Amino acid sequence: MLKLMKGGAFGLLLFSFFTSGLTSAYAGELKLVVSGPKYKPVEGTVVTLTPLDSTPIPPVAKDQKPAVMDQVDKQFSPYILVIQKGTSVTFPNSDSIKHHVYSFSKTKPFQLKLYKNRVPDPLLFDKAGAVALGCNIHDWMVGYIYVTDTPWYGRTNKQGESRLEVPDGHYRLKVWHPLLKQADIKREQLIHISGSTTLNWTLAETLHEQLNQEHSVEAFDDY
Amino acid sequence: MTINSQAPRSKKASIRTRILLSFSMVLVLVVTLVTVTTLRATYDQVSAQFKSRLQTASSVFQLLVENEDSRLQFILSTFSKDFTVKQLLADASNDEASLEVALVNLQQRSGGSFIAAYSDSGKRLAGNAPELLVTLPERLRSEGVSFIEAEHEIYLLESVPFRFHEQSPNPDGWLIMARSVQELLFSEQAQELIGLDLTAVSGLRALASTNPALIEPMNQLKLMQLELHTIHEVELGAEYLLWRFQLYPERQSDIFFVYTVPQEQAYLSFSNLADEFFLIVLVASILALLASIYISVGISRPLRKLVGIAQRIQQGDYQSNYPDFKTSEVSSLSEALSLMQDGINTREAEINKLAYSNRLTQLPNRNSLMKKLNELIETEPEQTFAVVAFDLDNFKEINDTLGHHVGDQLLQKVAERMHCYQHLCSFYSHTSEDEFVLLLPYSASYKLTSDIEQYLHLFDAPFDIGGVHIDMNAGFGVALYPEHSVTAGGIMQCVDIALGRSKGSHHQVVTYDPEQNPHSIQRLTLMTELCQAIQNQQLQLFYQPKLDLRQGRVTKVECLVRWIHPEHGFVGPDEFIPLAEKSGSIRALTKWAIRTALDQHQTWLQQGIQLNFAVNISALDLVDNTLPVYVSEQLFERNLPSDVLTIEVTESAIMSEPEQAMKALKMLKNMGVSLSIDDFGTGYSSMSQLKHMPVSELKIDKSFVLKLATERSDELIVKSTVELAHNLGLQVVAEGVEDDASLQTLKKYEVEFAQGYFIAKPMASSDFTSWYLGSVYGAAHETH
C-alpha cells in the first residue's frame, strides 16, 4: 500500500513537473521552502500563487480529463488532491466495498454513495477552497481536495521545497496543509516574482497530529 | 513510761483512711488514664470513621456524577456521529428549526434538562439551553463535564465536540446537554447509596438538598470559607457536622457540595460509650470503696481490739481473752500479746508471792497482813475481829546457840502447826522473824477467848528439829476491832503494846488495855514534842541543894529538868528522860541543861550566891564526842572556871559503853570538871573499872537512904559503900534524905554531902533563891 502511495506521490510530482515544464516559457520562478517552526521541512504542503495584477489566468480546458479521488483500501487516494477550480473529480471506488463519501465543507458540500456497480458522474468543483472528505461508513477515512483559483500551484517535497515557474508579476502566495493550526490557516503573502525568487516560509505552529495513523496515506513525523 | 492512751490520733492517719486513700488514688488514676485514653482513641476512631464515611460518600457521589457524565458523553458523541445529524448541523444556519427539533428529541429521550449545539467559536446553532448559555463560554468549549448554575438550579453539563469529519483535527462545533443535579443525585437510590444529607451550593446559596430544611440555615453561613475535606461543627438549628467538597474544581470554583449529619447521630456510638464508661467508673469506684473499707476494717478493727486489750493490761487486767483473727499478721500479734499477758500474769504472781508472803514459811507477811486488815475494815466495817500476835520466847538465843538452820526449821514447824488451826483462823501471817499474827473475826467474846486458848496448845508439844527436842513458848498480845482502834495501823500498835507487855509481865496472853497505858500513845507523841519543848522553853531547870555535912551549909545544887507540857501539864522526868534517851533528843536536852545551869550560876553570882552545879548526863551523852568540847565552849563563853560544874553520870550509863565513857570522862576531868557517879549500887559495875574512873564523887542511890534510920541492912550497905568510896579517895553524896535521923547517921559515917526532901525539894530558880537566902543552910548560915 505504501508503494502505491509513493507511486501516487511520484505521479503527482511528475504531473506538476510536466505542468511546470509546459509553462517553461515563463520567466519567473519561485523557489519556496516550507518548514515548521523548528525549521524542519514540511512535505506535501500546497503552495499556490494567485496573480494579483493583470496577468491572465489560463482557465481549465473544457475537455480536461477529470481528476481522480479514488478509494483504495478503505482510504482516500490521494490524501490531498489539488485542482484548479473548474475541474471535475471522479470517485471511482476501487475498493470492493461500499463507500459513502461526503463533505460538509462550504467550498463543496456533497455526498456520494459509491456502490460497486454504480459510479457516479464526476463532480465539478468550481469554487476555490479546501474540501474535506469523509466516508459516512468508515470514520477513519479522510482526504482533501484543494481547489485553487490559479494554475500555478505545487506541493513541497521531502525537503520542503516547491518550485513554481510563473510569469513575473505580483502574486498572492498561499500555503495550505490540512493539518495547519489556526495561526497558519489564513496566512498569505503578497509577493513579486521576477526571475528566480526564493522564499522561506516558516509555519507559526506545528501541524496537528494525524489522527488515524494506521490508515494514513503519508506518514508525517513530528516536525 | 506510761503509755498515753489518748495518743494523738489526729496527726496520724488511721489504717482505714490510708488504705482508702491509696485505693482511691490508684483507682482514680488508673480509671482516669484508661478512660481518657480509651475515649480519646474511640473519639479519634469515630472521627476517622466518619471522615472515611464522608470520603466514601463523596466518592460515591463522584461515581454517580461520572456515570452520568459517561452516559451523557456517549449519548452526545453517538448523536454527533450520525450523518443525518451532521447534515442538520451543517445546515444549521439555514434550517435551525430542524436541528433544534433533533436536539430536543435527543434531550427528551435522554432525560436531559436542556441541550444545545454551538459552532466552533461558541455561537449557538440551536437548542433550549438557558439564556446564560446563549454563547458557549470558553471553559465549556472542551470535552468534559462541569457544574453550572442557571436559573436557581444546578446542572451537570456535558460538553462534547462534533466533527463533520471524524479525522478533523479541530472540532467543527460543540454539543452540550445538561442534567439537573437535584433530579439526578437526590433520588432515593442515590440517597440510599450515600446515606448522608447532601446539599449543592453555588457560591453563597444552597440550591438543592436531600434535606430541604437545611437550605435556609445554610444560606446563613459563609460555607465558602470553610476548608474543604475537613469536618466542621456548624449550627443549623441543631449541632451538625459539615463536610465540604468539590468535583472537577478545575472546571469551576463556585459550585460545591456539602454533606451534613447531626452531631449527636455522628457520635452516637461514642456518647453511648462515654456514658457506659462513666457508669463503669462509678460502679468500680463504689466497689473499690467497699473493698478498701472491708480490707481496712479487717485490719483496723482487730488492731483496735488488741489496743483495747493492751490498755486493759496496762490497767492491771491480765485476764483478757484473745479473739480469733482472720489476718495472719494480726493473728500473730494477738498471740504475742496473749503470751505476753501470760508472762505478766506469771511474773506478777511471783512478785506478789515475794511481796506478800514470807519466803521461809510461805505464810502471808506483814504487807499482806496490813493489806488484809485494810480490806477487812473497808469492806466489813461492822465485823468485829481480833488481831492476835504471838512472839516466840528466846528465839534469838536458839538462833545463836543452835544455828539459823535450826531456827528456820523451827519457824517452819510453827507454821505447819498453824495450818492445823485453819478452821479457827482463816488469815494467819508471819510478820517478823519470830512473830506471827492472826486475824480472828468473832461474834462472841467467849468464843474468841477459847479460840485463842486453842492456839496456846500449839506450843504444848516440844518441837522435834533433827532429833533435838525444843520446848517453845510464846507470848500473846491481843487487840480488838473496833474497840481498841478503827485503823489498821492503830490496831497493830495496840497489839504491839499488848505483846510487849506480855513479854515484860510473864502473862502468856495479854489483851491491850487502853487504861493501863494511858500514856503509851501519848508516850510516842511526847517524844516528838520533847524536841519542840527544848526549843519552845517548855523545859525548866529545878535545883535541889546538896548540903555539905561538914560545913553545915549548901555549897552545891543538882540540876533537874522539869517539863511543863501545855496539854498534859507536869510531865515527870521518869517519863520523858527515857523517851529522850530512846529518841536521841537527850543530847540536845543535856546541852540545854548545861547552858541553863551555867547561866543560872552567873545570875546567882551576881546575887552573891556561889554554888557548884551538878548536871546529869546520859550514856548517849558520854558517847557523844562533842560533849567535852561543848562544855568547854560554854564555860569559856561565860568566862567561868571549869570547877563550877559537876557532871553526874549513872553506873549503868558508864557500863553500857565503858571504853567510850572513859575517854569522855577523862577529857572532862582534864578540863577540870568534877565527875560524879550517880545511883551507885543499883547498876552493873565492875570494881576494876571503878578504880580507873576519873570520878571524884559517888552518889548513893536513894533506895538505900530512904529507910536508913530504920532498916539495918540499908545502914550496913551505906556504911560499907562510904568506906569503899573513902578508901578509893572519893567523896560521897547521899540521896533521898527524908528525916533527921538519917541525916545524923550519915554524919556519923562522915558522908560529905546529903541531898533530899528533908533538906529541900527541887525548886525553880526564884524559889531556890528565896529559900537559900532564908535558910540556915544557905545565906543565913552562921559560920562558927
HADDOCK unambig.tbl for C-alpha pairs under 7 A between the chains (distance, minus, plus):
assign (segid A and resid 104 and name CA) (segid B and resid 90 and name CA) 6.38 0.50 0.50
assign (segid A and resid 104 and name CA) (segid B and resid 164 and name CA) 6.55 0.50 0.50
assign (segid A and resid 134 and name CA) (segid B and resid 165 and name CA) 5.50 0.50 0.50
assign (segid A and resid 136 and name CA) (segid B and resid 83 and name CA) 6.53 0.50 0.50
assign (segid A and resid 139 and name CA) (segid B and resid 166 and name CA) 5.86 0.50 0.50
assign (segid A and resid 140 and name CA) (segid B and resid 166 and name CA) 6.76 0.50 0.50
assign (segid A and resid 140 and name CA) (segid B and resid 167 and name CA) 6.31 0.50 0.50
assign (segid A and resid 142 and name CA) (segid B and resid 167 and name CA) 6.31 0.50 0.50
assign (segid A and resid 179 and name CA) (segid B and resid 169 and name CA) 6.88 0.50 0.50
assign (segid A and resid 208 and name CA) (segid B and resid 169 and name CA) 6.23 0.50 0.50
assign (segid A and resid 211 and name CA) (segid B and resid 167 and name CA) 5.72 0.50 0.50
assign (segid A and resid 212 and name CA) (segid B and resid 167 and name CA) 6.99 0.50 0.50
